[in-house]
Amino acid sequence: GIVGYGDIGRACARLAKAYGMRVLGLKRNVVDDAASLDDPCCDRVYGTEGLGEVMAESDYVLVAAPLTEATRGMVSAEMLGRCKSSAVIINVGRGPLIDEEALIEALSSNAIKGAGLDVMTVEPLPKESPLWKLDNVLLSPHNMDMTLTFMRESTEFFVNENLPRFLRGERLLNPVDKSAGY
């Protein structure tokens, strides 16, 4: 399951499909986005009300949503309680999307199988955090976007796509929606 089916979520879905995985996506606007309903990389798209179902059905849950007041703590103790005991939670979005105390409890009690965390509620992760001692957790220092090609691709996107659009007075790609919070 992919919580936050935006650019990052879709990129991960393409990889998951290449491995033959069934992909569930969760996004804020499903009704207004007919293209996502026909997405070949996603078997089913849910609106935010479907989070519990995505959590319950998924073997792996990738959290890639933006942090807004509506998404803060969305992966709560209740949602973690809906997971399979074999589920693995992967957070590449923002740390506060997950109730970290509830996640630590779920991991410590083996209510879920494991977690891969690139982002945490407090960064850098305090040395006294229980996450350091859990053998079913993989931690990385908020660097999942630092690939060998990241800077080149970002620069090319700006120079080749958005700068010409700006100069022509056209709509930019990937604008920030201040009302949505991202």
C-alpha positions in Angstrom: 0.0 0.0 0.0 1.2 3.5 -0.8 0.0 6.3 1.6 0.5 9.4 -0.4 0.1 8.5 -4.1 1.8 11.5 -5.6 5.0 11.7 -7.6 7.1 9.6 -5.1 4.2 7.2 -4.5 3.8 6.6 -8.3 7.5 6.1 -8.8 7.5 3.5 -6.0 4.4 1.9 -7.5 6.2 1.5 -10.9 9.0 -0.4 -9.1 6.6 -2.5 -7.1 4.7 -3.5 -10.3 8.0 -4.5 -11.9 8.3 -7.1 -9.0 4.8 -8.3 -9.6 3.3 -6.7 -6.5 -0.4 -5.7 -6.1 -0.4 -2.0 -5.4 -3.0 0.0 -3.4 -2.7 3.8 -3.5 -4.2 6.3 -1.1 -4.5 9.9 -2.1 -6.4 13.0 -1.0 -8.4 13.6 -4.2 -9.6 10.5 -6.0 -12.9 11.9 -7.5 -11.2 14.9 -9.1 -8.3 12.8 -10.6 -9.7 10.4 -13.2 -6.2 9.7 -14.5 -5.3 8.0 -11.2 -8.2 5.6 -11.6 -6.7 4.3 -14.9 -3.1 4.2 -13.6 -1.5 0.9 -14.8 0.8 0.9 -11.7 -2.0 1.0 -9.2 -4.6 -1.8 -8.8 -6.9 0.3 -6.6 -6.9 4.0 -5.5 -8.5 5.0 -2.2 -9.4 8.3 -0.8 -8.2 9.2 2.6 -11.2 7.4 4.2 -9.7 4.2 2.9 -6.5 4.3 5.0 -7.7 1.5 7.4 -8.4 -0.8 4.4 -5.0 0.0 2.8 -3.2 -0.7 6.2 -5.2 -4.0 6.7 -4.6 -5.3 3.2 -0.9 -4.4 2.7 2.2 -6.5 3.3 4.3 -3.3 2.9 3.0 0.2 3.6 5.0 3.0 2.0 4.2 6.4 3.7 5.0 9.2 1.3 2.3 11.8 2.0 3.0 15.4 2.7 2.8 16.7 6.2 -0.2 18.9 6.8 -2.6 19.3 9.7 -4.8 16.7 8.1 -2.0 14.1 7.7 -0.1 14.6 11.0 -0.4 11.4 12.9 -2.5 9.7 10.3 -0.7 6.4 10.8 -1.9 6.2 14.4 -2.0 3.4 16.9 -5.4 2.4 15.5 -4.1 2.2 12.0 -1.1 0.3 13.0 -3.4 -2.1 14.9 -5.1 -2.8 11.5 -1.9 -4.1 10.0 -1.0 -7.7 9.4 1.6 -9.1 11.8 3.8 -9.6 8.8 3.5 -5.9 7.7 6.5 -3.7 7.2 6.1 0.1 7.4 8.4 2.3 5.3 8.4 6.1 5.9 10.0 8.3 3.2 7.5 11.2 3.7 7.7 13.1 6.9 8.3 11.7 10.4 5.2 13.2 12.1 2.9 11.3 9.7 3.3 8.3 12.0 2.6 8.2 15.7 6.2 7.3 16.6 5.4 6.0 20.1 2.6 3.7 18.7 5.1 2.5 16.0 7.7 1.7 18.6 5.1 -0.2 20.6 4.0 -2.2 17.5 7.6 -3.0 16.6 8.6 -3.9 20.2 5.7 -6.2 20.6 6.1 -7.7 17.2 2.5 -6.6 16.3 4.2 -5.7 12.9 7.2 -7.3 11.3 9.4 -4.3 10.8 10.0 -0.7 9.6 12.3 1.2 7.3 12.5 4.8 8.4 14.2 7.6 6.4 12.3 10.3 8.4 11.5 10.5 12.1 9.4 12.8 14.3 12.6 14.5 15.7 15.7 14.7 13.4 18.3 13.8 13.9 17.0 10.9 15.9 17.9 11.3 19.5 20.5 8.8 20.8 18.1 7.7 23.5 15.3 6.7 21.0 14.3 3.1 21.4 14.3 2.8 17.5 18.1 2.5 17.6 17.9 -0.8 19.6 15.2 -2.5 17.7 16.5 -5.2 15.4 13.4 -5.1 13.2 14.1 -1.4 12.1 16.2 0.0 9.4 17.1 3.6 9.9 18.6 6.1 7.3 19.4 9.8 7.9 16.7 11.5 5.8 18.6 11.0 2.6 16.4 8.8 0.4 16.2 11.5 -2.3 20.0 11.8 -2.6 20.6 9.6 -5.6 23.5 10.0 -8.0 21.2 11.8 -10.5 19.1 13.9 -8.1 20.8 17.3 -8.6 21.1 16.8 -12.4 17.5 15.8 -12.8 16.2 18.6 -10.6 18.3 21.2 -12.5 17.2 19.8 -15.9 13.5 19.9 -14.8 13.9 23.5 -13.8 15.9 24.6 -16.8 14.1 22.5 -19.5 10.5 22.6 -18.1 9.6 25.3 -15.6 11.9 28.1 -16.6 10.6 28.2 -20.3 7.0 27.9 -19.0 7.6 30.9 -16.7 9.2 33.0 -19.4 6.2 32.2 -21.7 3.7 33.0 -18.9 2.4 29.4 -18.9 1.3 27.4 -15.9 4.2 25.8 -14.1 4.6 22.1 -13.4 4.4 21.0 -9.7 3.3 24.3 -8.2 2.9 24.6 -4.4 -0.8 24.6 -3.4 -0.8 26.9 -0.4 -4.4 26.0 0.5 -3.5 22.2 0.6 -0.3 22.9 2.5 2.2 21.4 0.0 
